[in-house]
Amino acid sequence: MTASRKPPGKSRTTPNPVTAVAAASTADPRAWRVLWSSTFAFTICFAIWMMFAILGIPLKTQLGLSDTEFGLITAMPVLSGSLARVPLGICTDRFGGRIVFFLTMLVTVIPIWMLTYATQFWQFLALGLLIGLAGASFSIGTPYVARWFPKDRQGLAMGIFGAGNSGSALNKFVAPVLIVTAGTWMIVPKVYAIAMLVTAVLFWVTSATNPAHRVENPPSFSSQLSVMKDRRTWRYSQYYSVVFGGYVGLSLWLPHYYVNHYGFHIEQAALLAACFSLPGGVLRAVGGWLSDRFGAQKTTWIVMWTVLVCLFFLSYPDTALIVQSAHGPLAFNIILSPTVFTVLMFTIGIAMAIGKASVFKFVSDEYTSNIGAVSGVVGLAGGLAGFALPILFGALADLTGVSSSCFMLLFGATAVSLIWMHFSFRARGMAVQPRASV
């Protein structure tokens, strides 16, 4: 038998476009520059997205808001930022991340500045919706950054980019200082508007474009949204609603919680709340590395159990018990001190940071050409959870009068995720087992 020979000059195999992009990413010296410029831009965007976590405290007093209304005013930017993630993720696949990221930042500058002139509740809600586009930058930056790196390093790259979540902590450091220094909350929108404009310009100058990263002949909008029919997309959305939605909801709620429950001033409350927000953002890169090394499944499983255990203790309300003993009544007070509370929140922040990266490792492992659409859907689910949670926290506090009811709600959501993970992993194991035995 004679082997047929192909004409010289022609390749024996058709090049794999994913492999080609990965090889280009490894050799392209611009990859790390793009990563760092994108991470810085996302950090500023996230800080501005979370600005009402601090602004909401003086506004609650100025406008006479209930806890539910406070939750609503802090959550409005999260709503629009979440809804915009899917279309902006798709636009990133079509037009490239650099131009979409740049334009998104520019669009938010004027609404941020206009907050200074708002005086009524509805005006803050409307402007909050426009400012919320800054939060949608996550679904732009994730596929934009991922495509500059080979598959075995995408978890780390997306983890570093996702560390821009630490913008939530940055907001808690900067905004209270500005308010106390100027004596008014109105200085914050002015400073943040200038910061966003400068960041947009710096990003454009320092980032880069690679036309090879755009999806050739991209599918239609409706066909890309078909990923929502994939059961895996919904499963990862549920996980992300806990690790990211819970992070956003708690980041918005914690300064208010420290002020109302423990009686701290706004500066102290913001500093203590940053003990949760800072590791919850910065350590996301560690989560990416762990996911690359140990796999998304094992990493996410450990994260969920850690969060569940911490929430169990946080959910327990301040309780006074009187036990009738043979020697008379014995009184016991079960109360979490600010120190213990902060340590538990710090632990949850670390776990959620790792979980945010591990969930997106699932996405990068199982999707390629439409990673922008899938990351947009998963990010949408997490963002919508982040929008709903502060409102639900406020409603539960108003209805029950129990401040720890917010942690009870999160405990239930985390338990649902763990149950779902258990059965989905078991089903996957049963599907793989027959093949392994052949």
C-alpha positions as CSV (number, residue, x, y, z in Angstrom):
1,M,0.0,0.0,0.0
2,T,1.4,3.3,-1.0
3,A,0.7,6.4,1.0
4,S,-0.7,9.3,-1.0
5,R,1.3,12.4,-1.0
6,K,-0.1,15.9,-0.9
7,P,1.3,18.6,-3.2
8,P,4.3,20.4,-1.7
9,G,3.6,23.7,0.0
10,K,0.2,22.6,1.3
11,S,-0.4,21.7,5.0
12,R,-1.3,18.2,5.8
13,T,-3.8,19.3,8.4
14,T,-6.2,22.1,8.7
15,P,-5.0,24.6,11.3
16,N,-7.1,24.8,14.5
17,P,-8.1,28.5,14.9
18,V,-8.2,28.1,18.7
19,T,-4.7,26.7,18.8
20,A,-3.5,29.4,16.5
21,V,-4.9,32.1,18.7
22,A,-3.4,30.5,21.8
23,A,0.0,30.3,20.1
24,A,-0.3,33.9,19.0
25,S,-1.3,34.9,22.6
26,T,1.8,33.2,24.0
27,A,4.1,35.0,21.7
28,D,2.4,38.4,21.6
29,P,4.1,40.8,24.0
30,R,1.0,43.0,24.2
31,A,-1.0,40.3,26.2
32,W,0.1,41.4,29.6
33,R,-0.1,45.1,28.8
34,V,-3.7,44.5,27.7
35,L,-4.4,42.5,30.9
36,W,-3.1,45.2,33.3
37,S,-4.7,48.1,31.5
38,S,-8.0,46.3,31.4
39,T,-7.8,45.4,35.1
40,F,-7.1,49.0,36.1
41,A,-10.0,50.2,34.0
42,F,-12.3,47.5,35.5
43,T,-11.2,48.5,39.0
44,I,-12.3,52.1,38.5
45,C,-15.5,51.0,36.8
46,F,-16.4,48.7,39.7
47,A,-15.6,51.4,42.3
48,I,-18.1,53.7,40.5
49,W,-20.6,50.9,40.1
50,M,-20.6,50.5,43.9
51,M,-20.6,54.2,44.8
52,F,-24.1,54.1,46.3
53,A,-22.8,51.7,49.0
54,I,-21.4,54.9,50.6
55,L,-23.5,57.6,49.1
56,G,-26.6,55.8,50.1
57,I,-25.9,56.3,53.8
58,P,-26.1,60.2,53.8
59,L,-28.8,60.0,51.2
60,K,-30.9,57.8,53.4
61,T,-30.9,60.5,56.0
62,Q,-31.4,63.4,53.6
63,L,-34.3,61.7,51.7
64,G,-35.8,59.9,54.7
65,L,-35.6,56.5,53.1
66,S,-36.7,53.2,54.6
67,D,-34.4,50.2,54.5
68,T,-36.2,48.9,51.4
69,E,-35.8,52.2,49.6
70,F,-32.1,52.3,50.7
71,G,-31.7,48.9,49.1
72,L,-33.4,50.1,46.0
73,I,-31.3,53.2,45.5
74,T,-28.0,51.2,46.0
75,A,-29.1,48.4,43.7
76,M,-30.3,50.5,40.6
77,P,-26.8,50.7,39.0
78,V,-26.5,46.9,39.5
79,L,-29.7,46.4,37.5
80,S,-28.7,48.2,34.4
81,G,-25.1,46.9,34.6
82,S,-26.5,43.4,34.7
83,L,-29.0,43.8,31.9
84,A,-26.3,45.3,29.6
85,R,-23.9,42.5,30.1
86,V,-25.3,40.2,27.5
87,P,-25.5,42.7,24.6
88,L,-22.1,44.1,25.4
89,G,-20.6,40.7,25.7
90,I,-22.0,39.9,22.2
91,C,-20.7,43.3,20.9
92,T,-17.3,42.3,22.2
93,D,-17.3,39.1,20.1
94,R,-18.3,41.2,17.0
95,F,-16.3,44.4,17.3
96,G,-13.5,43.7,19.8
97,G,-13.2,44.5,23.4
98,R,-11.1,47.6,23.2
99,I,-13.5,49.9,21.4
100,V,-16.6,48.6,23.3
101,F,-14.8,49.0,26.7
102,F,-13.7,52.5,25.8
103,L,-17.1,53.7,24.6
104,T,-18.9,52.2,27.7
105,M,-16.7,54.2,30.0
106,L,-17.2,57.4,28.1
107,V,-21.0,57.0,28.2
108,T,-21.1,57.0,32.0
109,V,-19.1,60.2,32.6
110,I,-22.0,62.7,32.3
111,P,-24.5,60.7,34.4
112,I,-22.0,60.4,37.2
113,W,-21.4,64.2,37.2
114,M,-25.2,64.9,37.1
115,L,-25.6,63.1,40.4
116,T,-24.4,66.3,42.0
117,Y,-27.5,68.1,40.9
118,A,-30.0,65.4,41.9
119,T,-32.4,66.2,44.7
120,Q,-35.3,63.7,44.5
121,F,-35.5,60.0,45.0
122,W,-36.5,59.2,41.4
123,Q,-33.6,61.3,40.0
124,F,-31.1,59.2,41.9
125,L,-32.8,56.0,40.6
126,A,-32.7,57.2,36.9
127,L,-29.1,58.4,37.1
128,G,-28.2,55.2,38.9
129,L,-29.5,53.2,35.9
130,L,-27.2,55.1,33.5
131,I,-24.2,54.9,35.8
132,G,-24.8,51.2,36.0
133,L,-23.3,50.6,32.5
134,A,-19.9,50.8,34.2
135,G,-20.6,47.4,35.8
136,A,-21.3,45.8,32.4
137,S,-17.6,46.3,31.6
138,F,-17.0,42.9,33.2
139,S,-18.6,41.0,30.3
140,I,-16.5,43.1,27.9
141,G,-13.2,42.6,29.6
142,T,-13.5,38.9,30.3
143,P,-13.6,37.7,26.6
144,Y,-11.3,40.6,25.6
145,V,-8.6,39.5,28.1
146,A,-9.1,35.7,27.8
147,R,-8.4,35.7,24.0
148,W,-4.9,37.1,24.5
149,F,-3.9,34.0,26.5
150,P,-3.6,30.3,25.9
151,K,-6.3,28.1,27.4
152,D,-4.2,26.7,30.2
153,R,-3.6,30.3,31.4
154,Q,-7.0,31.8,30.8
155,G,-8.1,31.0,34.4
156,L,-5.3,33.1,35.8
157,A,-5.7,35.9,33.3
158,M,-9.5,36.2,33.9
159,G,-8.8,35.9,37.7
160,I,-6.4,38.9,37.5
161,F,-8.8,40.9,35.5
162,G,-11.6,40.0,37.9
163,A,-9.5,41.3,40.7
164,G,-10.9,44.6,39.6
165,N,-13.8,43.7,41.9
166,S,-11.5,45.3,44.5
167,G,-12.9,48.6,43.2
168,S,-15.6,48.0,45.8
169,A,-13.0,48.3,48.5
170,L,-11.4,51.3,46.8
171,N,-14.8,53.0,46.9
172,K,-15.0,52.4,50.6
173,F,-11.6,53.9,51.2
174,V,-12.0,56.9,48.9
175,A,-15.7,58.0,49.2
176,P,-15.8,58.4,53.0
177,V,-12.6,60.5,53.0
178,L,-14.0,62.7,50.3
179,I,-17.3,63.2,52.2
180,V,-15.6,63.9,55.5
181,T,-13.0,66.3,54.0
182,A,-15.5,68.3,51.9
183,G,-18.3,68.0,54.4
184,T,-20.8,66.9,51.7
185,W,-21.5,63.8,49.6
186,M,-21.7,66.0,46.4
187,I,-17.9,65.9,46.0
188,V,-17.9,62.2,45.3
189,P,-19.7,62.3,41.9
190,K,-17.5,65.1,40.7
191,V,-14.3,63.3,41.6
192,Y,-15.6,60.0,40.2
193,A,-16.6,61.5,36.9
194,I,-13.2,63.0,36.3
195,A,-11.6,59.6,37.3
196,M,-13.7,57.8,34.8
197,L,-12.8,60.1,32.0
198,V,-9.1,59.9,32.7
199,T,-9.3,56.1,33.0
200,A,-11.0,55.8,29.6
201,V,-8.3,57.8,27.9
202,L,-5.5,55.9,29.7
203,F,-7.1,52.6,28.7
204,W,-7.3,53.6,25.0
205,V,-3.7,54.6,25.0
206,T,-2.3,51.6,26.8
207,S,-4.5,48.7,25.4
208,A,-4.3,47.1,22.0
209,T,-6.4,45.4,19.3
210,N,-5.9,42.0,17.7
211,P,-8.3,41.5,14.7
212,A,-7.7,37.8,14.9
213,H,-9.6,37.7,18.2
214,R,-12.9,38.8,16.6
215,V,-15.2,35.9,15.7
216,E,-15.3,35.6,11.9
217,N,-18.9,35.5,10.5
218,P,-20.4,35.9,14.0
219,P,-23.7,34.3,14.6
220,S,-26.8,36.5,14.9
221,F,-27.9,38.0,18.2
222,S,-30.8,35.5,18.6
223,S,-28.5,32.5,17.9
224,Q,-26.0,33.7,20.4
225,L,-28.7,34.0,23.0
226,S,-29.5,30.4,22.3
227,V,-26.9,29.5,24.9
228,M,-29.6,30.2,27.4
229,K,-31.1,26.9,26.3
230,D,-28.0,25.1,27.5
231,R,-28.6,23.6,31.0
232,R,-24.9,24.2,31.9
233,T,-25.4,27.9,31.4
234,W,-28.2,28.0,34.0
235,R,-26.1,25.9,36.4
236,Y,-23.2,28.2,36.2
237,S,-25.5,31.2,36.5
238,Q,-26.8,29.8,39.8
239,Y,-23.3,29.4,41.1
240,Y,-22.3,32.9,40.1
241,S,-25.5,34.4,41.6
242,V,-24.1,33.2,45.0
243,V,-20.4,34.0,44.7
244,F,-20.8,37.3,42.7
245,G,-24.4,38.3,43.4
246,G,-23.7,37.7,47.1
247,Y,-20.5,39.7,46.9
248,V,-22.2,42.6,45.3
249,G,-25.2,42.5,47.6
250,L,-23.1,42.4,50.7
251,S,-20.7,45.0,49.5
252,L,-23.6,47.4,49.1
253,W,-25.2,46.4,52.4
254,L,-22.4,46.0,54.8
255,P,-21.5,49.7,55.5
256,H,-25.2,50.3,56.3
257,Y,-25.2,47.1,58.5
258,Y,-22.2,48.3,60.5
259,V,-23.8,51.7,61.0
260,N,-27.3,50.4,62.0
261,H,-26.3,47.2,63.9
262,Y,-23.1,48.2,65.6
263,G,-23.4,52.0,65.7
264,F,-20.2,52.8,63.8
265,H,-19.6,56.1,62.0
266,I,-19.5,56.1,58.3
267,E,-15.7,56.1,58.1
268,Q,-15.3,53.2,60.5
269,A,-18.2,51.3,58.9
270,A,-16.6,51.7,55.4
271,L,-13.2,50.5,56.6
272,L,-14.6,47.4,58.3
273,A,-16.7,46.6,55.2
274,A,-13.6,46.9,53.1
275,C,-12.3,43.8,55.0
276,F,-14.8,41.9,53.1
277,S,-14.7,43.7,49.8
278,L,-10.9,43.9,49.4
279,P,-10.1,40.2,49.6
280,G,-13.3,39.5,47.7
281,G,-11.7,41.4,44.7
282,V,-7.9,41.1,44.9
283,L,-7.8,37.3,45.6
284,R,-9.8,36.5,42.5
285,A,-6.5,36.0,40.7
286,V,-5.7,33.3,43.3
287,G,-9.0,31.7,42.4
288,G,-8.0,31.6,38.7
289,W,-4.7,30.0,39.6
290,L,-6.4,27.4,41.8
291,S,-8.9,26.6,39.1
292,D,-6.2,26.1,36.5
293,R,-4.4,23.8,38.9
294,F,-7.1,21.8,40.6
295,G,-10.1,22.2,38.3
296,A,-13.2,24.4,38.5
297,Q,-15.3,21.6,39.9
298,K,-13.3,20.9,43.1
299,T,-12.5,24.5,43.7
300,T,-16.1,25.7,43.5
301,W,-17.3,22.8,45.7
302,I,-14.9,23.9,48.5
303,V,-15.9,27.5,48.1
304,M,-19.6,26.8,48.5
305,W,-19.1,24.8,51.7
306,T,-16.9,27.5,53.2
307,V,-19.5,30.2,52.5
308,L,-22.3,28.0,53.9
309,V,-20.5,27.4,57.2
310,C,-19.7,31.1,57.7
311,L,-23.3,32.1,56.9
312,F,-24.6,29.6,59.4
313,F,-23.0,31.6,62.2
314,L,-23.8,35.0,60.7
315,S,-27.5,34.0,60.4
316,Y,-28.0,33.5,64.1
317,P,-29.7,36.6,65.5
318,D,-28.7,38.3,68.7
319,T,-30.3,36.0,71.3
320,A,-30.9,36.2,75.1
321,L,-31.5,32.8,76.7
322,I,-32.7,32.1,80.3
323,V,-32.2,28.5,81.5
324,Q,-34.0,27.4,84.6
325,S,-31.4,25.4,86.6
326,A,-31.5,23.8,90.1
327,H,-29.6,26.9,91.4
328,G,-31.9,29.4,89.7
329,P,-32.1,31.0,86.3
330,L,-29.0,31.2,84.2
331,A,-28.8,33.9,81.5
332,F,-26.9,33.5,78.3
333,N,-26.4,36.1,75.6
334,I,-25.5,34.9,72.1
335,I,-24.1,37.9,70.2
336,L,-21.5,38.2,67.5
337,S,-18.9,40.8,68.4
338,P,-17.8,43.2,65.7
339,T,-14.4,41.4,65.6
340,V,-15.9,37.9,65.1
341,F,-18.4,39.3,62.6
342,T,-15.6,40.9,60.6
343,V,-13.4,37.8,60.6
344,L,-16.4,35.7,59.3
345,M,-17.0,38.3,56.6
346,F,-13.3,38.3,55.7
347,T,-13.4,34.6,55.3
348,I,-16.5,34.8,53.0
349,G,-14.8,37.5,51.0
350,I,-11.8,35.2,50.3
351,A,-14.1,32.3,49.4
352,M,-16.3,34.3,47.1
353,A,-13.2,35.8,45.3
354,I,-12.0,32.3,44.5
355,G,-15.5,31.1,43.5
356,K,-15.9,34.0,41.1
357,A,-12.9,32.9,39.2
358,S,-13.6,29.2,39.4
359,V,-17.1,29.6,37.9
360,F,-15.7,31.4,34.9
361,K,-13.1,28.7,34.5
362,F,-16.1,26.4,33.9
363,V,-17.1,28.8,31.1
364,S,-13.7,29.1,29.5
365,D,-13.3,25.3,29.6
366,E,-16.6,24.4,27.9
367,Y,-17.1,27.3,25.5
368,T,-14.8,28.9,22.9
369,S,-16.3,30.9,20.0
370,N,-19.3,32.3,22.0
371,I,-17.5,32.8,25.3
372,G,-18.6,36.5,25.2
373,A,-22.3,35.5,25.0
374,V,-22.0,32.8,27.7
375,S,-20.0,35.1,30.1
376,G,-22.6,37.8,29.4
377,V,-25.5,35.5,30.5
378,V,-23.7,34.1,33.5
379,G,-22.6,37.7,34.5
380,L,-26.2,38.8,34.0
381,A,-27.4,36.2,36.5
382,G,-24.9,37.2,39.0
383,G,-25.6,40.9,38.5
384,L,-29.4,40.5,38.8
385,A,-28.8,38.6,42.1
386,G,-26.6,41.5,43.2
387,F,-29.5,43.9,42.3
388,A,-32.2,41.9,44.0
389,L,-30.3,41.1,47.2
390,P,-30.0,44.6,48.7
391,I,-33.7,45.2,48.1
392,L,-34.6,41.9,49.7
393,F,-32.2,42.6,52.6
394,G,-34.0,45.9,53.2
395,A,-37.5,44.3,52.9
396,L,-36.6,41.5,55.3
397,A,-35.2,44.0,57.8
398,D,-38.3,46.1,57.5
399,L,-40.7,43.1,57.9
400,T,-38.9,41.2,60.6
401,G,-36.8,43.7,62.4
402,V,-34.0,41.1,62.5
403,S,-30.8,42.5,61.0
404,S,-29.2,39.1,60.4
405,S,-32.1,38.1,58.1
406,C,-29.9,39.1,55.2
407,F,-27.5,36.3,56.0
408,M,-30.4,33.8,56.4
409,L,-31.4,34.5,52.9
410,L,-27.9,34.0,51.5
411,F,-27.6,30.8,53.6
412,G,-30.6,29.4,51.8
413,A,-29.3,30.4,48.3
414,T,-25.9,28.8,49.0
415,A,-27.5,25.6,50.2
416,V,-29.5,25.4,46.9
417,S,-26.3,25.7,44.9
418,L,-24.6,23.0,46.9
419,I,-27.5,20.6,46.3
420,W,-27.5,21.4,42.6
421,M,-23.8,20.9,42.4
422,H,-24.0,17.5,44.2
423,F,-26.6,16.1,41.8
424,S,-25.0,17.6,38.6
425,F,-21.5,16.3,39.5
426,R,-22.9,12.9,40.4
427,A,-24.8,12.8,37.1
428,R,-21.6,13.7,35.2
429,G,-19.7,11.0,37.0
430,M,-22.3,8.4,36.1
431,A,-22.1,9.5,32.5
432,V,-18.3,9.2,32.4
433,Q,-18.0,5.9,34.3
434,P,-19.2,3.5,31.5
435,R,-16.7,5.0,29.1
436,A,-13.9,4.6,31.6
437,S,-14.7,0.9,32.1
438,V,-14.6,0.0,28.3
